[in-house]
Amino acid sequence: MRPLTDEELRGLLEKLMKFIGKNAEALLKNVKRADLLSVGTCFAKITHSKKIHLQITCLDYLAQHTLHKVWLKPNAEMGFLYGNHVTKAGLGRITDAAPQYAGVVVYNMQDAPLGFGVLAKPTEACKDLDPTANVVLHQADVGEYLRLEDTMF
């Protein structure tokens, strides 16, 4: 793999800040630069048009440092794991004061991380939504390990 350019590094850090906020600094300062050979985890893919797509392989790190969380009801788990958005009917719990378009980690009711996405509506607006309205826009889930195993790595 090649090293990231300054522009790519800035874009990746902005994307991580969306999910884990100022905890991104703690994640990066965990290991001294002299001891760092390779992180060993693919965090994102960078397209030819310089867009950054976070991969499901970074879920463990996002789950440890996330600012906003969403828990799914058991009947909504399979839909999310097949790549569908989370509707209000499938929403179990949500952290307070999460703004619109905030990055969230999606958990099941047993606190196992299932994936991550972006909030379509702020927490306060979720109470008044129609049950079929999308609350979390799907970005990645652990089902991708099976669905995309041929092209993931």
ABEGO torsion letter per residue (X at the ends): XBBBBAAAAAAAAAAAAAAAEAAAAAAAAABBAAABABAGBBABBBBAAGBBBBBAAAAAAAAAABABBBBBBAAAAAAAAAGBBBBAAABABBBBGBBBGBBBBBBBAAGBBAEBBBBABBAAAAAABBAABBABBBABBAAAAAAAAAAAX
